[in-house]
Amino acid sequence: MPSGMTGAQLSALYDARNVWAADDDFFLDFVNQRPNSRVLDLGCGTGRMTLAVAAAGHSVVGIDPSSDSLAAARMKPRADEVTWIDGTSAQIPVAHAFDVAIMTAHVAQAINDDDAWSRTLADVHRALVPGGSLAFDSRDPAARAWEHWTPAETRRRHTLPDGSMVDAWAESTVELDGRVALTEHRVYNGGVPEPEISVLAFRTEDQLRQDLATAGFTIDRIYGGWSGEDVGAGEGELIVIARKPA
């Protein structure tokens, strides 16, 4: 069923629900370890991190498969400082050699097909210069984050910039092979609930290590939280720092 919300409103809702937080600080600090870098932001969404990286003096390419998200990103201040591309890792510009690649906001989990995930890592590996770095986040399945994706814990009301009111909540269903179906419900201006289902892959630390090794990466560190905690001692994250060998 088509949504009663426009693409611009859906992007505005995403921004209202996802504001700058500790994970953004982590990724920006990571990128800034290499001043004046050529940065790939894969799965850039509406550009929150992408624009911050550009403002920090880096050359940035942001890629996302959602044309609505990219349209919202292109409308933001200083968006002309970023190269925006509609697509996936298959559209990474062959003429670019990146020093740093990032996949933030758990976008790695949205790539739920194992073959697509393998292709993504291989594409990023090819796009990085020797010695180039990759960072991404994925929720640790041992923390069972999906148990908190319930209407009682997730229900929120948001007011969009155009004055629209949106009530939103989520619920989840565990599927086979480490996948979780997340159903996000929206009620736009008191109308009929609109469900949207996405499937997220919850890969273990061992799985991520194996996938990265297969793609040719060396893992420098995997953190469990945004303050550098060990796995199992942070916020239920698997924050991967890897590099393409020089």
Secondary structure, 3 states (H helix, E strand, C coil): CCCCCCHHHHHHHHHHHCCCCHHHHHHHHHHHCCCCCEEEEECCCCCHHHHHHHHCCCEEEEEECCHHHHHHHHCCCCHHHEEEEECCHHHCCCCCCEEEEEECCCHHHHCCCHHHHHHHHHHHHHHEEEEEEEEEEEECHHHCHHHHCCHHHHCEEEECCCCCEEEEEEEEEECCCCEEEEEEEEEECCCCCEEEEEEEECCCHHHHHHHHHHHCCEEEEEECCCCCCCCCCCCCEEEEEEECCC
